[in-house]
Amino acid sequence: MTGVVVLDNGGGLIKAGHGGDLDPTTVLPNCLLRPLSSKKFLHPDPSSPPLAAALDLTSAAVRRPIDRGYLINADLQRDIWAHLFANHLRVSTPSCSLLLTEPPFALPSVQRATDELVFEDFGFKSLYVADSASLVHLYEASTSPQGLVSKAQCSLVVDCGFSFTHTVPVFQNFTLNYGVKRIDLGGKALTNYLKELVSYRSINVMDESFLMDDVKEKLCFVSLDVDRDLQLARKPGQDNVFRCTYVLPDGITHTKGFVKDPEAARRYLNSTDESHLTSGGTIIDVEKPESAEDRKRIDLTKNEFDLTNERFLVPEMIFRPPDLGMNQAGLAECIVRAINSCHPHLHPVLYESIILTGGSTLFPRFAERLERELRPLVPDYYQVKITTQQDPILGVWRGGSLLASSPDFEAMCVTKADYEELGSARCRRRFLR
């Protein structure tokens, strides 16, 4: 074990462990929650006795220290970190260094609050602040020494996280800040959109954040042909390959929701079969569309609801934010804008070394759809190659663990003495952010 704590402090999940390890010691939600059975907010740790007896998170209230990617409640973050360091990592912070991730373009006030937490509240002996994209680039270059990312030392990292999506050009392990583009859309917004759709069509789930996160992760996927799939989703009964049922927890026999028929939920994988289409791409076997009365025919006593086109309309928002009323470009156009902001000599390498990371890239067919959207926007003489990380959720942390184990790491850090002498603003200049 090294004396470096690696902390990927995301808006949704905290990934924490020791530098040099392959995987983090713990992955926890970055929040406090209060189940209906509790009068106080608890740490989301199933091994702790208060929560072990109250694992039913139905309608649990949630408090998060990070909103839209940035720290807004330092006191709450201090409470979460204190629990993490004492009960999970079991480290003495004054004898450790800290490698911490931070999103691009953090405000000076947010950086100052973070530095106060690290040095004044926890007393770490030194700190290094890294952005997620450079750590992803470092990890991918190390896993494929003969690959283009390693040889050219250049890549475009697409980070679809909890709060927003960034497209970040990286050159020689440094982020090119002038090329960073952002979409104000992430996993949280997608979950909220799914909650609205289900609440409008079936049953009110607006307070069920954890439950709908599970629905999104298990049932949603990216459509390769939205117009065609919308037509298929109108079929009634068993002919609708997208229809599946999610069973809500009843608080007695089961405290977590589940997919009623997992096999039926995977039938959409066959929806690309061209037997459904004519040569012109028009649906020829769609039967009478499902009526409004059929949609409303839901047995509330069974405590379950059906999903059809919601399954692909939710991830579709990453590619078409205007459908949510957002005046922002989709992901493919965002990538093109980021690359066009860089020097023309970098364009062919960046298009050929696009790396996907973040939990929202785990939707089935995400990379394939992105390539289809991107190819018409890219000049023909450029190749487009998209790589999804082996584990998009842990990729940033693994890059940080690799950096923390390098012999030059301590020289890159800001020490507590530097912070006390120079202050936060001057110390931050060392990170070249």
N, C-alpha and C positions, 0 to 999 in steps of 0.2 A: 504494500500500500504506500503510495506517495503522499506527500503533504499538501496536495492540491485537490481542492473540491471543485468539481465541474458542475455548473448549475445552468441548465437550459430552462430559463424562467419564462415559459410561455403563458399566454393568456388563458389557455384551456388546461394544459398539463404542465407540471414541473417534472423535469427529468434530472435526477441528481445522482452523483456517484463520485468515485475517486479517479483522478487522472491516471491513465495507463490501463484501466480496465476496459474490457471489450463492450460490456453493457452496463447501463446505470444500475445503481443499487436499488433505486426505487423510482417509480413513476406514479405520481399522485395528481389529482385535480387541484389546480391552483385556486382554491376557494374554501370557504367554510359553509356548512349546510346545516339546516335545522329541519329534521323530519317532523311530521305531524305528531309523533309520539314523544317529542322532546321539547323542553321549554328553552333550551339554550342552543347556540350554534356549536357544532362539533367539527372536528377535523375529519375529512373523508378518508379515514383509515379503518378498513374492515377488521384489522387485528386489535384495535383498541376496544376495551370492554364497553364503553358507552354506546358505540355504534354497532358493535357485534350483535347486540340484542335489538337493534332498530335498523336493520338493513333495508326496510321498506322505504324507498325514497320517493314514493308517490306524493306529489305536490310539495316536495321539500323546498323550503326557501333557501336561496343561494346568495352569498356575498362574495364578490370577487374584487381583489385589489387592483386588477388590471382591466381597463376598458379601452376598446379600440386599439389595443396593442401597447398602451402606455400606462405607467404606474399612476394611479389616482388616489390610492389609499395606502400610505406608507405604514401606518400603524397596523393595518390588517396584514400587510405583507410581512411585517416583522413577526407577528404572531405565528404565521404559517411557517416562516423560515426557522423560527426558534423550535417549533415542534419537529420540523424536518431534521435539523442538525442534532437535536438531542435524542430523538427516538428512532430515527431511521439510519442516519449516517454515523451517529455516535462519535462525533469529532469535537475536539477542543478548538474553537475558531481562532483564538489568539495565536495558535501554533501552526495555522494552515494558511495557504494562499487560496485565492478564489478566482476561478475563471467563470465569467458571467456573460450570458448572451443579452443583446439589446437590439431592438429593431432599428432600422435606418431612420435618421433625422429625428432622434429623440430631442425634445426641448431641453435647454440648459437647466431649467427648473427641475425637470424629471431626472436628469443626470445628477444634479446636486442632491436630490432626495435619495437616490440610489446610493451615492457615495457615503452619505451620512449613515444609511443603514449598514453598509459594509464595514466602515471604519469606526464609527462612533458607537453604534449599538452592538455589533458583534465583534469588533476588534480584530478583524482579519489582518494578518501581517502584510499582505500585499494583494493587489487586485489587477486583473487583466480583463478588459471589456472587449468582446468580439461580436461581430455581426454574424448572423446565421449563415449567410451565403458564403462567406470566406471559409467557414468551418466545413460546410458541405463540399465545397471545391477541394479543400485539403483532403478530406476523407476519400472522395472519389478518385483523386489523383494517386493516393497511396494504395488503394485497392486494385488499380489497373496501371501499373508502372509503364506499360508499353502502349497505353491508350492515348488518344488525342488530347484528353484533358491534362494528362501528366506531361506529355511532350510539348504541347503548345502553352501550357500554364495559363489557359484561358477557357472560360466557360460562361454560360448564361444559366443562372440558378432561378428556377421558378418555385417560389415558396408559397404554397397555398395553406395558410395557417388558420388559427382560430378566429382572429380578428380581421385580417385582411390578406390580400395576395400581392406579393412583390415579384417583379422581374428584375433581376440584379446581374449586371455584367461583372465578372471577376477576372482580373488580369494579374498574373504573378502573385496570387493570393491576396490581392487588395481589391476592395470594392470600388468600382468606378461610379462614384456618387452622382455624377452628372447624367448617368445613363439609367439610374434606378427609376422604375415606374411602379405605380401602386393602383390597385383596384380596392375600393373600400367594401370588400365582400370576402367573407371567410366562412369557416364552419359554423360560427354562431349565427350569422345571418341566414345561412341555409337552413339550419334547424328552426329558426323563428319562422321562416317562410313555410316550412313543412307544417309547423304547428297551426299556422293560419289556414292552410288548405284543408287539413284534417278537421279543424274546429268548424270551418264553414260547411263542410260536406257531411261530416259524420257526428263527432262527439267532441265536446270542449276539452282540449288538451293544452290550453295556453299556459298552464302552470306546471306542465310536465316536461321540464327541460331535459332531465336525465333520461326519461323514458323515450322522448322523441329523438334524442341523440342515438339511442340504441336502434330505433326504427330506421333512421337515416343510414346508419352504418351497415345494417343488415339487409336492407331492401332497396336502397336507391342505387341507380346506375346511370351511366351517360349514354344517351341515345346517339346512334350514328346517322339516323334519318328521322328527324323530329316530326315532319309532316306525315310520313308514313306511319310512324308509331302512334301518333295521335288518332289516326283512322283505326288502327288495330285496337287501340284502347277503348273504342266505342262498341266493340263486339259484346254481346251479352253472354252471360254464363261461362261455360268451360271453354268457349272459343276465344275468350280474352286471355291471351298468354301473359298479360301483365298483372292480372288480378291475383292478389294474395291477401291473406288474413293475418292480422297481428292481434294476439290475445293480450289484454291488459292484465296487470296483477290484481288479484282479488284481496290481498292482504291476509289470506288464511292458508290456502294450499300452496300459493306461490307469491313471492314478493317482488318478482321481476317479470317483465313482459317477455313474450317469445313469439316466434313465427309459427303459425299453426301447421303449415305444411311446407317445410323447406324445399321439397322437390318442386312443388308448384311455383315457389318463389324464383326458381332457377330456369323456368321454362322460357323466359325472355331471351335466353342465350340462343335459342333456335329461331328467334324472330327475324334473323337476317336471311333466312331461307328464301331464295328468289322465287319459289313456287307461289308465294303470295302476290307476286307482281307480274304485270304484263311487261312486254319489252320496253314500253315507254315509262315504266316505273309507277303505273297507276294501280291502286288496289282493285282487284276484281272479285274478291270473295268475301267482302265485308257484308255481313248480314244486316238485318234491321238494327239500327243503333239502339242502345239501351235507353229506355225512357227515364224521365225524371222520377217517376213512381218507383221504378226498379232500384234506382240509386238510393232512394229514401227508405227502402225496405230493409231496415237494420234492426236486428233483435238486440235491444239494449240489455236484456237480461243475460246475454252471453258475454257481456263485457269485452267486446272485440270490435274491430273495424276493418274495412277492406280498403286496399290501396290499388289504384290502377295507374292513370297517367301521372299521378303525383310522384311516382317512383323515378321518372326521368325528367320531369319538369323542374324539380328542385336543383339538381346539379347543373341543369341547363343555364341557370342564372350566371354561372361563372363565365360562360361563353357569350351570354346576351344580357348584361346588366340593365340595358334600357327596358327590358320586359318588367323589371321591378320599379321602373320610374327613375332609374339612376342615369344621370348624364355622364356616363363613363364608357370607355371602350371595353370590348370583350378581351379575353385572355390572349387570343391569337394576335389581335391588333396591338395589344400592349407589348407583346414580345417584339414585334416588328419595330415599334417606336423606340423601345429600349436599345435595340441593336443599331438602329439608324442614328442614335445619339452618340455612338462610338465612332472611332476612326474607321474609315472604309477598309483598311487592311485587316481589321479584326472581324469584319462581317462574315466571311466564309467559315471561319473557325467557330464563331459564336453560334451560327445556325446549325453547325454539325456537332455541337457539344451542349445541348440543352438538357439540364438536369432537373427532374421533378422531385420536390420534397414537400413535406407537410402532410397532415392527415387527410386533407380534402383531395389529394391526388390518388387516394386509395379506391375511389369509385371505379368499378369495372369499366373498361373501355376508355378511360380518361385519356391516356396517351394516344390511342388510335384516333380519337375524335380530334384531339388537339392538332395532330399531324395533318388530318384532312382539312381543318380550318386554316392551318398555317401555309400549306403548300401553295394555294393560289395567290397568296400575298407575297411570296418570296420569289425573286428572279430565278429563272429556270437553270441558270448556270451555278446555283448554290445547292448543295445537298442539305437536307434537313434530317437530323437524327435526334430523337428524343429518348432519353434514358430515365427510367424511374428507379430511384434508390431501392436497395434491397429491403430496407425498413425505413420508409419516409418519416416515421415519427421519431425514430432514434438516430437518424443520420446526423443531425446537427450535434447531438451530444457526443457521438462517436468521434466526430471531427475535433470537438473540444478536448476529449480525452487524449486523442493523438497529439494535439498541440501541447497539452499540459505535461506530457511525458517527454517532450523534446528537451535537450540539454540547455537550450537558450531561453527557456520559458521565463525563468526568474528575472533575467535581464530585461525582458520586455514589460515586466509588471511595474505598477506604481506602488511604492511602499507606503506604509502608514505614516512614516516620518515625512515622506514627500508631501503627502496629503495635508499633514498638520502644518507644514512650513509654507506650502505654495497655494493650497486651496484646491477646490474641485476643478474650476475652469482651466487652470494652467496644467493640472495633472492630466486632464482629458486630451490635451494636445499630443501626448505621447502615443495615443492609439491611432492617430492619423485618420480620424473619422470626420 
